[in-house]
Amino acid sequence: MSTHADVPVKSIARMAELLRTLQLLDGAGVSELARELDVSKSTAYNHLKSLEEYGYVVQEDDVYYVGLGLLDHGEYARQRQPGYQLIRQKVREAADETGELCQYLVEEHGLGVFVVRESGDHAVETSTRIGNRVYLNHVTAGKALLAYLPENQVSEVIDQHGLPGKTEHTITSVESLQAELEAIRERRYAIDRDEHLRGLYAIGVPVRLDDGQPIGAMSVAGPANRINHEQRAEEIAQVLLEKANEIELTLKHSPV
């Protein structure tokens, strides 16, 4: 590739890094952003003004923030997910029936992305939000997905991202993960025991196409003292399996 062809690619990468940094800092001025990115103030300023022109950045006094221009792209991407409206409805139903936090996650570039999030009457608040990217081995929905992905794809995920730890209970070895995925397939649902957040337990199930390929996974999460009981876990799993089956049958016979 020529030097000239490299320039726009580097520019895009810099702008993506700038947006992530602005979000991480919850807003920043030109000088602070330049220091964080290790670039000149003029470079940071020029990128900010370019992004501001398209609505991806807004300026409030001397501070720049991520703008709502990105929201349209995100919502478009979310609604491209197979059966999105139906899945959103079923996630809402699962949250109402369990009273807990219910989420739907899909895999993209080897990571999990939360695309639906609904709270029941007794749901706890967590730090996750729509669009959050997580390592698949960190969350129960991620493990439910991995359990039904082809082996070569699971290997690609591990090669690309590894199996980083989050808490002392996170699965971080290939051997332990393989055993866990086999257990998930046997009982038909995944369990998260303090693996993503201490004190938080979760149950997750995959949503699969007619050929068995998972398109995403639903999960219900709550405090350990409410979820960490065999009967309660089974009740939640049955709710999720029922909702997943309804989605799968609808997509099979009348794709939405």
N, C-alpha and C positions, 0 to 999 in steps of 0.2 A: 504494500500500500504506500502511496506517495505521501510526502510530508504534508502536501496541501489537503489530502483526504483525511489525514489524522486530525487536523485542526478542529473541524466541527465536532468530531467525536469527543475530543478532549473538552471542548466547550460544554457539551451536553453533560458530560460526567461532572464537570465543575459545578454546573448549575444544580444538578441533582444533589451533590454534596452540600451545596449552599442551602438548599431547601431543608434537607435533613438536619443540618446544624441549626438553622433558624427555629425549627420545631423543637429540637432538643433544648435549646437555650430559652425557649418561650419568648422569642424576640431578641433582637440585638441591633446595636448601632453599627455603622460602617467600620469603625476602628476595631471593635470587639470581634466582629465577624472576620475581618482581615487577619487578626491574630489567630483566631481559631483555625482558619483555613491555611494559614501560613502563606498569604498572598499580599500583594500591595493593596493599599486602600483604594487606589484608582481601579484596580481589577475587581475588587469586591463591589465597589460602587457601580461600575459598568454592568456587571451581572445583575445586581439588584434592580437597576433601572430597566434592563431588558425584561426581567421577570415581572416587574411592576406593570409594564406596558401591556402584558397579556393577562393581568389580573391574578398572577400566581403569587405575588407579594404585595403587601400594602404597607404604607408608611404612616405612622402615627407619631407626630412630633419628629424626634430624631431616631426613632426606633422602627425597625422593619419586622413584619410578621408574615407568616405564611397566609396567603389570601384564599378567598373562596373560589377562585378560578379553577382550583384543582378538584373542587367538589363535584363538578359536572363530569369530569373524567372518571372519578371514582364511582359515582353512581351508575354511569354507563357500564363500567367494567363489572360492577356487582350484578346488574340486571342481565348481563350476558350469561350468568351462571345457569346451567340447565335447571329448569323448574323453580327458578328463584321465588316467584310469588307464592307458589304452593309450599315450598320449603319454609318461607317466612311465616305462613299460616300455621304450619305444623309445629314450628319452634314456639310460636305463641301459645298453641294449645298445650304443648309439653310444659311450658313454664307455668301456665294456669293450673294444670293438673297436679304438678309436683310442688308448686309454690316456691320453686327455687330458680336460680339463674340458668337459663338454657341458651346455648350458643350453637352456631353452625360454622364449620371451618372447612376450607378447601386448601388443596396443595397448589403452590405456584413456585417455580424455581427451587423446588426442594424444601420450601418452608411452608408453614401453615399460616393461613390468613383468615381472620374472623370476618365473616360477611353478614351474619345475622346475630342479634343479641337481644334477648327478651327476659324481663324479670318477673318472677312470680311474687305473690304477696309477702313471702318470707325471705326473698332473695337477699344475699349479701352483696355488697359492692366490692368489685375487684378492680385492679388497675388495667384490665384488658378493655379494649374498645374496638369498634368497627375499624377494620383496616390494619390492626396490630398484626405484625409478623412474629411468629414464634418457631422455635425448633420443634420438629414433630415429636421428638422423644420427650419433650417437656410436658405435653398436655395429653389428656386422655383421648380427645378427638384425633389428635395426631397419631397416637398409637393405634387407634381403631383403623385409621387410614392405612398405616404401614402394614397392618396385619393382612390386608387384602390387595395391596399393590403387588405386581409381579416382582419376583426376587431380584431381577436385574435392576429394576427401578429403585428398590430399597437400597441396594448396593450403591447405586449412583447418588442417592441422597446422603448416605453415610460418607462416601468419598468426597462429596462436595462440602458438606457441613460438619462432618464428624458427629460425635455424640456428646456434646458439652453438658456439663452438669448445671443444675439450677439450685437444687437443695441437696442435702445429703442422701435423699431417697431417689433422686433421678437416676434412671438407668443410663449408664455411660459405657458399657462394654457390649461388643457385638454378640457375644455368647449369651449374656443376660437378656439382651433385646430379642434374640431369636427365640429363646424360651418363653419370653413374655408374649410374643406375637402368636406362638403356637397355642398358649393358654387362652388368648383372646379368641382365636378361631374356634376353640373347643367350647367355650361358654357363650360365645356370640357377642360379647361386649367387653370393653376395656375398663380398667379401674385405675384411677390416679390417687395414690395414697401419699399426700404431701410432696409430690414430685415436682409440682410447678410452684405452689405457694404453701408455706407451712400452715397447717391447720385447715387446709382446704382439700376436700375429697371430691372426686367426680366420677361419673359413669359416662361412657361414650359408645356410640354404635356407628357403623358406616352406613352410608346411603349408596347403593350400588345400581348400576345399569343391568340390563338383562343378561349381559355377558359376564357379570360378576365384577366388572371394573368399578371401583369406588369413585364417585364424583365429589364426595365430601363426607363429613361426619358430624353428627349431632351429639351434644353432651349436656349433662346437667351437673351443676357444681353447687356445693354447699359446705357448711362447717362440718368438721369431722364428727362431732357429737350427734349430728343428724343423719349423716350419710354412712358412717362406718358401722353399720349393722347389717347383717346378712339379709334379713327380711326387707329392710328399707332399700338396700341396694338392688335387690331383686325386683321390688316394686317399680323403682325408677327405670331399671333396665327394660322391664316389660312395656312401660309407657313409651320409651324411646324406640324399642323394636317395633312396636305397633305403628308409631308415626313414620318410621323409616320404611316399613312395609307399604304403608299407604302411599307414600311418595313414589316408591319403586313401581307399584302397580299402576299408578296413574301415568307415570312417565312411559311405562311399557305400552299401555293400551291407548293413551291419548296424550302424546307429548305436549307439554305446556311451556 
